[in-house]
Amino acid sequence: MSTPVTRRSFVKSVASLPVLGALTSFNIHVRAAEAPNGLVAGNDAINRDRQAALTILKPTPHELEHGLRLHAESLVFESYGFAPRAALDGTAFSTFADSGASEAELVDLREEMSMTRWATDAAEQTEFLDAMRAAGVTCIFQNTGEEGSDPLRLIKRLARFTYATDAGRDTCFKAVRPDEIVAAKHQGKHCLYFTTNGVPLRQEWESVRDELRQIRLFRQLGVRMMHLTYNRRNPIGDGAGETNDGGLSDFGRTVVAEMNRLGVIVDVAHSGWRTSLEAAKASQRPMVASHTACGGVYPHFRGKPDEVVRAICDTGGLIGICCISRFLGGDGDIRAFLNHIDHGVKKFGADHVAIGPDISYTSRNEPAERAKVRKRADGRSPLSATGPRWEHLWPVDNFVPKPQAERSIAWTNWPLFTVGLVQRGHSDETIRKILGENTLRVARANWVEAAG
């Protein structure tokens, strides 16, 4: 019978890990700062999350060492998510608020600071790199488009992440081709591969050709994947949040064909089940549900039933299992998360499962910076949330995760996801596919060198 890991054995097993460059084709190193207790020196926030996962997993020293080593050796390319978020600049934000900025302007500034300050502020850059290294992630399929189809709405985040990866290219660069992601792993670097939460449509309806031409433009700007819908109904099809799922429209089929032609990955993570199924039948290239869950494990409108997952996989595509407790069911913890991966591998094959966390790490400097923000004359904080947005009209969902569940699937717990997969008996080959090789394969299968 295997012996559960203890604090002492945890320290011993991880501290004994050698530099991994000599053990793998990737020139990647384990930093000394990561060795004590297998945690992250000086980062209590990350360590609390790690302890939550370890308490649930209870790995043996061998499982822990094997998982951490395998994670460091592997290409980790998440199928959808968010780069670590920076803290706002509380003083600058207050000054802008005091100048009479509207709520919309303040929402934009808050978002811009969270997306770009890692590239321009030394303290935030340190937080960003510490989180990326703790997670062991090489590349994130980064959401760079605000939810919807209006090109001007979509281009805001695209501009911000373009600016950030230009300004902070030595920290984290924008990958344009799939092979650049592999090169980043070899070089021990980090990068972002761009996606948007919508297909850009002018909605002037002069002609189908006119409506579709924005896809090419956004592809030229670096976007490599697009959501067909985001929760609500649009001219392409119905979203996951709609009561009635009318499926993919005739226009939607032309959108899928154009995305296939240009090499933009079709993503149905937020699409209705029928819309997803019909998109899979229409797509001539591998497509994805980049951040979802398996309805065969826990029925939820944001998950996908087995029939839909099968159709997606039959394109050569994949499903990315997310880290959202209420989509996972069970206790909503790392065990529930691993249950969905297990189901995907056993039911659809190791080539068709990835991890798309849909969560991120937030800078530890955020609370102190928020405390600097002065209240308005009427006593309200400029950081106060506005009313619910149209795309967030979710169906009723009263799921309550167990205590520590969300901590156990925190973004920086990526290495412990690998430990959990080792515990579940998956082969190293299968785990490497789940961690990033499947996402890379789909990116390569959709790559078009000269899309025109």
Wavefront OBJ file of the C-alpha trace (Angstrom):
o trace
v 0.000 0.000 0.000
v 1.392 3.413 -0.957
v 2.264 5.908 1.735
v 0.434 9.297 1.631
v 2.641 12.332 1.226
v 3.602 14.251 4.344
v 5.070 17.728 4.635
v 8.515 16.217 5.257
v 8.343 13.789 2.328
v 6.875 16.542 0.129
v 9.897 18.746 0.821
v 12.304 15.868 0.227
v 10.724 14.653 -3.019
v 10.496 18.061 -4.664
v 13.819 19.377 -3.416
v 15.477 16.327 -4.985
v 14.243 17.172 -8.482
v 17.207 17.982 -10.738
v 17.293 20.631 -13.419
v 15.132 19.122 -16.137
v 16.977 20.444 -19.167
v 19.109 17.303 -19.362
v 16.082 15.018 -19.044
v 13.915 16.359 -21.835
v 14.095 17.776 -25.322
v 12.782 21.036 -23.906
v 15.308 23.357 -22.308
v 13.168 24.208 -19.277
v 14.359 24.555 -15.692
v 12.814 24.203 -12.254
v 13.603 27.361 -10.301
v 15.110 27.018 -6.864
v 12.404 29.304 -5.495
v 9.786 26.688 -6.372
v 11.472 23.849 -4.513
v 10.671 24.381 -0.799
v 7.636 22.234 0.053
v 6.773 22.097 -3.640
v 5.189 25.495 -3.078
v 6.154 28.996 -4.177
v 8.538 30.903 -1.957
v 6.967 34.070 -0.560
v 3.541 33.728 -2.206
v 0.964 32.807 0.429
v -1.944 33.195 -2.007
v -0.617 30.529 -4.365
v 0.422 28.306 -1.481
v -3.042 28.348 0.125
v -4.486 27.132 -3.159
v -1.798 24.455 -3.470
v -2.510 23.206 0.042
v -6.244 23.003 -0.725
v -5.562 20.744 -3.719
v -2.987 18.616 -1.893
v -5.354 18.043 1.000
v -7.893 16.613 -1.431
v -5.482 14.659 -3.664
v -3.208 13.268 -0.927
v -0.539 12.159 -3.426
v 2.229 9.756 -2.453
v 5.800 11.067 -2.719
v 6.248 9.080 -5.942
v 3.036 10.425 -7.486
v 3.972 13.951 -6.525
v 7.503 13.743 -7.908
v 6.371 12.046 -11.110
v 3.603 14.576 -11.696
v 5.727 17.655 -11.024
v 8.539 16.347 -13.202
v 6.173 15.460 -16.048
v 4.504 18.857 -15.849
v 7.842 20.678 -16.076
v 8.888 18.577 -19.061
v 5.618 18.960 -20.979
v 4.380 21.688 -23.280
v 1.493 23.312 -21.396
v -0.791 25.098 -23.868
v -4.196 25.796 -22.386
v -7.124 25.690 -24.775
v -8.727 28.876 -23.415
v -8.098 31.269 -20.571
v -6.645 34.475 -19.259
v -3.112 35.615 -18.555
v -2.436 36.623 -14.933
v -4.295 39.829 -14.165
v -2.445 42.888 -12.910
v -3.560 45.148 -10.079
v -5.007 48.511 -10.959
v -3.078 51.703 -10.248
v -5.307 53.026 -7.469
v -3.970 56.590 -7.518
v -4.268 56.990 -11.292
v -7.721 55.417 -11.258
v -8.922 57.838 -8.548
v -7.566 60.818 -10.448
v -9.438 59.729 -13.570
v -12.636 59.138 -11.583
v -12.335 62.576 -9.944
v -12.094 64.167 -13.399
v -15.709 63.186 -14.051
v -15.151 59.983 -15.986
v -18.302 58.055 -16.800
v -18.975 54.565 -15.451
v -18.283 53.102 -18.899
v -14.916 54.881 -19.030
v -14.021 53.603 -15.573
v -14.954 50.021 -16.491
v -12.713 50.326 -19.550
v -9.820 51.751 -17.536
v -10.109 49.085 -14.865
v -10.028 46.369 -17.488
v -7.185 47.989 -19.394
v -5.037 48.173 -16.259
v -5.685 44.517 -15.431
v -4.675 43.465 -18.957
v -1.654 45.677 -19.602
v 0.144 46.751 -16.409
v 2.147 43.500 -16.256
v 3.992 44.819 -19.306
v 4.728 48.325 -17.976
v 5.029 48.126 -14.182
v 7.961 46.314 -12.526
v 5.984 45.018 -9.531
v 3.180 43.722 -11.731
v 5.653 42.129 -14.105
v 7.114 40.206 -11.165
v 3.626 39.030 -10.148
v 2.896 37.994 -13.739
v 6.087 35.986 -14.136
v 5.797 34.354 -10.714
v 2.271 33.185 -11.559
v 3.206 31.931 -15.032
v 6.184 30.035 -13.656
v 4.216 28.603 -10.761
v 1.574 27.372 -13.201
v 4.219 26.010 -15.559
v 2.300 27.357 -18.558
v 4.028 28.141 -21.844
v 1.054 29.436 -23.842
v -2.508 30.589 -23.157
v -5.212 30.734 -25.810
v -6.013 34.231 -24.587
v -9.450 35.850 -24.781
v -8.780 39.137 -26.578
v -12.331 40.129 -27.471
v -15.158 41.509 -25.386
v -18.273 39.350 -25.720
v -20.307 40.100 -28.838
v -19.979 40.600 -32.596
v -19.494 44.364 -32.960
v -15.962 44.806 -34.408
v -15.349 47.938 -32.336
v -16.431 46.106 -29.182
v -14.179 43.151 -30.019
v -11.165 45.215 -30.923
v -10.753 46.834 -27.481
v -9.246 43.792 -25.782
v -7.387 42.855 -28.943
v -5.710 46.275 -28.863
v -4.857 45.905 -25.178
v -3.226 42.501 -25.512
v -1.431 43.561 -28.683
v -0.056 46.548 -26.803
v 0.890 44.443 -23.776
v 2.664 41.735 -25.771
v 4.488 44.432 -27.773
v 5.536 46.385 -24.689
v 6.314 43.274 -22.637
v 7.631 41.024 -25.395
v 10.595 39.927 -23.275
v 8.166 38.753 -20.591
v 5.376 37.270 -22.725
v 5.081 37.615 -26.485
v 2.250 37.225 -28.998
v 2.583 33.948 -30.880
v 1.493 34.166 -34.507
v 2.274 30.623 -35.703
v 1.900 27.331 -33.818
v 5.606 26.567 -34.174
v 6.417 29.727 -32.211
v 4.707 28.139 -29.202
v 6.997 25.117 -29.413
v 9.993 27.454 -29.747
v 8.857 29.322 -26.623
v 8.894 26.054 -24.670
v 12.421 25.272 -25.867
v 13.552 28.742 -24.791
v 11.749 28.773 -21.425
v 9.545 31.701 -22.529
v 5.828 32.493 -22.280
v 3.414 33.554 -25.010
v -0.238 34.209 -25.819
v -2.216 32.892 -28.795
v -5.224 35.095 -29.501
v -8.935 34.234 -29.543
v -12.099 36.349 -29.379
v -15.478 35.841 -27.716
v -17.289 36.486 -30.960
v -17.092 36.629 -34.753
v -16.727 40.249 -35.941
v -19.790 41.246 -37.975
v -20.604 44.699 -39.331
v -24.314 43.754 -39.435
v -24.972 46.094 -42.341
v -26.108 43.112 -44.432
v -25.108 44.464 -47.832
v -23.996 40.966 -48.815
v -22.698 37.776 -47.241
v -19.222 38.548 -48.587
v -19.298 42.014 -47.004
v -20.337 40.627 -43.614
v -17.617 37.964 -43.645
v -14.673 40.183 -44.558
v -14.054 41.257 -40.960
v -12.993 37.683 -40.117
v -10.006 38.023 -42.447
v -9.089 41.394 -40.943
v -9.111 40.035 -37.381
v -7.134 37.026 -38.536
v -4.499 39.412 -39.897
v -4.471 41.103 -36.477
v -3.498 37.792 -34.887
v -6.808 36.155 -33.902
v -6.622 32.381 -34.335
v -9.948 31.221 -32.812
v -13.451 32.684 -32.486
v -16.634 31.877 -30.548
v -19.597 31.438 -32.875
v -21.918 32.746 -30.153
v -21.607 33.999 -26.584
v -24.534 32.747 -24.454
v -27.159 34.726 -26.359
v -28.636 34.348 -29.840
v -26.922 36.112 -32.740
v -27.166 35.887 -36.567
v -24.889 32.814 -36.547
v -26.819 30.662 -34.086
v -28.084 30.303 -30.531
v -25.984 30.599 -27.432
v -25.797 28.287 -24.435
v -27.929 30.604 -22.301
v -30.958 30.587 -24.596
v -34.029 28.616 -23.538
v -34.678 27.617 -27.145
v -31.762 26.347 -29.246
v -32.615 26.878 -32.907
v -29.229 25.674 -34.061
v -26.841 27.074 -36.655
v -28.375 29.541 -39.123
v -27.816 29.426 -42.881
v -25.571 32.447 -42.449
v -23.793 30.592 -39.647
v -22.824 27.852 -42.089
v -21.169 30.426 -44.333
v -19.307 31.764 -41.270
v -17.986 28.288 -40.433
v -16.893 27.801 -44.054
v -15.072 31.132 -44.096
v -13.346 30.428 -40.784
v -12.249 27.057 -42.177
v -10.922 28.740 -45.313
v -8.936 31.325 -43.381
v -7.673 28.902 -40.739
v -9.550 30.403 -37.781
v -10.571 27.724 -35.274
v -14.333 27.367 -34.746
v -15.157 27.467 -31.013
v -18.592 26.523 -29.641
v -17.831 26.744 -25.913
v -20.679 29.225 -25.353
v -22.987 27.908 -28.083
v -26.200 25.962 -27.621
v -26.116 22.201 -27.968
v -27.859 22.040 -31.323
v -25.814 24.967 -32.605
v -22.644 23.164 -31.520
v -23.733 19.892 -33.128
v -24.617 21.521 -36.437
v -21.386 23.542 -36.453
v -19.443 20.306 -36.008
v -21.268 18.737 -38.943
v -20.497 21.813 -41.062
v -16.815 22.243 -40.163
v -14.177 20.834 -42.498
v -11.368 21.463 -40.009
v -10.882 20.398 -36.371
v -13.035 22.574 -34.127
v -13.359 22.935 -30.358
v -15.418 23.659 -27.306
v -12.443 25.384 -25.707
v -13.708 25.669 -22.130
v -16.629 23.470 -21.175
v -17.533 20.327 -19.210
v -18.882 16.842 -19.936
v -22.658 16.550 -19.708
v -22.135 12.807 -19.310
v -20.658 13.535 -15.874
v -22.797 16.490 -14.774
v -25.622 17.948 -16.882
v -25.222 21.730 -17.135
v -26.187 24.106 -19.918
v -22.565 25.260 -20.278
v -21.362 21.681 -20.629
v -21.813 19.505 -23.702
v -23.806 16.250 -23.890
v -21.900 13.210 -25.138
v -23.571 13.390 -28.552
v -22.264 16.922 -29.064
v -18.797 16.109 -27.738
v -18.619 13.130 -30.120
v -19.463 15.348 -33.089
v -16.760 17.850 -32.091
v -14.195 15.075 -31.676
v -15.168 13.574 -35.042
v -13.884 16.753 -36.699
v -10.483 15.962 -35.197
v -11.113 18.607 -32.568
v -11.224 18.700 -28.780
v -13.031 19.804 -25.660
v -11.222 21.850 -23.033
v -12.307 21.062 -19.473
v -12.790 24.255 -17.462
v -12.136 25.111 -13.821
v -15.563 26.558 -13.009
v -16.994 24.677 -10.017
v -20.664 25.121 -10.880
v -20.122 23.618 -14.349
v -18.408 20.531 -12.888
v -20.900 19.331 -10.276
v -19.959 16.966 -7.463
v -18.082 18.928 -4.832
v -16.889 21.345 -7.530
v -13.278 20.625 -6.613
v -10.183 19.155 -8.248
v -11.688 15.660 -8.034
v -14.755 16.781 -9.968
v -12.479 18.461 -12.522
v -10.471 15.254 -12.974
v -13.711 13.255 -13.317
v -14.573 15.255 -16.430
v -11.125 14.677 -17.920
v -11.401 10.946 -17.162
v -14.779 10.773 -18.862
v -13.512 12.627 -21.919
v -10.487 10.362 -22.337
v -12.391 7.109 -21.789
v -15.385 8.057 -23.941
v -13.759 10.024 -26.774
v -10.045 9.254 -26.685
v -6.863 10.839 -25.379
v -6.438 12.925 -28.556
v -9.549 14.981 -27.903
v -9.262 16.365 -24.362
v -7.479 19.514 -23.194
v -7.663 21.950 -20.287
v -9.278 25.367 -20.774
v -9.406 26.818 -17.253
v -11.426 29.998 -17.993
v -9.957 31.472 -14.797
v -6.832 33.400 -13.928
v -4.494 34.596 -11.193
v -4.939 38.116 -9.803
v -1.989 40.138 -8.534
v -1.538 40.191 -4.763
v -1.151 43.977 -5.060
v -4.825 44.375 -5.997
v -6.296 44.837 -2.460
v -3.779 47.546 -1.542
v -4.375 49.389 -4.815
v -8.165 49.178 -4.473
v -7.838 50.701 -1.015
v -6.336 53.832 -2.619
v -9.448 54.484 -4.693
v -11.389 57.411 -3.252
v -15.178 57.338 -2.975
v -17.313 59.669 -5.045
v -19.112 62.635 -3.521
v -22.275 60.531 -3.164
v -20.338 57.910 -1.164
v -20.203 55.279 -3.927
v -16.957 53.670 -4.940
v -15.910 54.194 -8.589
v -15.218 50.456 -8.544
v -18.840 49.575 -7.800
v -20.328 47.084 -10.227
v -22.903 48.276 -12.714
v -26.074 46.314 -13.488
v -26.051 42.840 -15.079
v -24.956 42.797 -18.712
v -27.114 41.301 -21.435
v -24.891 38.272 -22.072
v -24.960 37.286 -18.407
v -28.663 36.395 -18.327
v -27.888 32.877 -17.172
v -30.520 30.218 -16.480
v -31.030 29.587 -12.772
v -27.992 27.865 -11.259
v -28.012 27.413 -7.492
v -24.955 25.164 -7.296
v -22.816 25.816 -4.201
v -19.304 24.318 -4.269
v -17.850 22.623 -1.225
v -15.461 24.649 0.966
v -11.996 24.956 -0.602
v -13.313 23.600 -3.924
v -12.480 26.688 -5.967
v -9.084 27.024 -4.279
v -8.262 23.454 -5.283
v -8.717 24.278 -8.987
v -7.014 27.685 -8.864
v -5.118 28.613 -12.029
v -1.682 28.327 -10.442
v -2.481 24.726 -9.442
v -1.769 23.558 -12.988
v 1.147 21.311 -11.803
v -1.216 19.590 -9.374
v -3.667 18.910 -12.201
v -0.857 16.837 -13.678
v -0.252 15.113 -10.343
v -3.958 14.263 -10.239
v -3.820 12.798 -13.752
v -0.874 10.633 -12.694
v -2.927 9.406 -9.734
v -5.809 8.524 -12.063
v -3.533 6.161 -13.983
v -3.219 8.059 -17.245
v -0.038 7.359 -19.197
v 2.618 10.037 -19.610
v 1.780 10.155 -23.322
v -1.902 10.796 -22.607
v -1.106 13.446 -20.006
v 1.215 15.303 -22.377
v -1.577 15.379 -24.950
v -4.053 16.777 -22.415
v -1.604 19.397 -21.137
v -0.914 20.941 -24.511
v -0.143 18.652 -27.416
v -3.803 18.303 -28.409
v -4.318 22.076 -28.474
v -1.128 22.441 -30.492
v -2.289 19.769 -32.960
v -5.616 21.551 -33.532
v -3.820 24.889 -33.960
v -1.535 23.327 -36.561
v -4.430 21.626 -38.368
v -6.118 25.008 -38.761
v -3.002 26.970 -39.678
v -3.071 28.604 -43.107
v 0.201 30.292 -44.076
v -1.240 32.830 -46.495
v -4.924 33.276 -45.746
v -6.496 35.522 -48.352
l 1 2 3 4 5 6 7 8 9 10 11 12 13 14 15 16 17 18 19 20 21 22 23 24 25 26 27 28 29 30 31 32 33 34 35 36 37 38 39 40 41 42 43 44 45 46 47 48 49 50 51 52 53 54 55 56 57 58 59 60 61 62 63 64 65 66 67 68 69 70 71 72 73 74 75 76 77 78 79 80 81 82 83 84 85 86 87 88 89 90 91 92 93 94 95 96 97 98 99 100 101 102 103 104 105 106 107 108 109 110 111 112 113 114 115 116 117 118 119 120 121 122 123 124 125 126 127 128 129 130 131 132 133 134 135 136 137 138 139 140 141 142 143 144 145 146 147 148 149 150 151 152 153 154 155 156 157 158 159 160 161 162 163 164 165 166 167 168 169 170 171 172 173 174 175 176 177 178 179 180 181 182 183 184 185 186 187 188 189 190 191 192 193 194 195 196 197 198 199 200 201 202 203 204 205 206 207 208 209 210 211 212 213 214 215 216 217 218 219 220 221 222 223 224 225 226 227 228 229 230 231 232 233 234 235 236 237 238 239 240 241 242 243 244 245 246 247 248 249 250 251 252 253 254 255 256 257 258 259 260 261 262 263 264 265 266 267 268 269 270 271 272 273 274 275 276 277 278 279 280 281 282 283 284 285 286 287 288 289 290 291 292 293 294 295 296 297 298 299 300 301 302 303 304 305 306 307 308 309 310 311 312 313 314 315 316 317 318 319 320 321 322 323 324 325 326 327 328 329 330 331 332 333 334 335 336 337 338 339 340 341 342 343 344 345 346 347 348 349 350 351 352 353 354 355 356 357 358 359 360 361 362 363 364 365 366 367 368 369 370 371 372 373 374 375 376 377 378 379 380 381 382 383 384 385 386 387 388 389 390 391 392 393 394 395 396 397 398 399 400 401 402 403 404 405 406 407 408 409 410 411 412 413 414 415 416 417 418 419 420 421 422 423 424 425 426 427 428 429 430 431 432 433 434 435 436 437 438 439 440 441 442 443 444 445 446 447 448 449 450 451 452
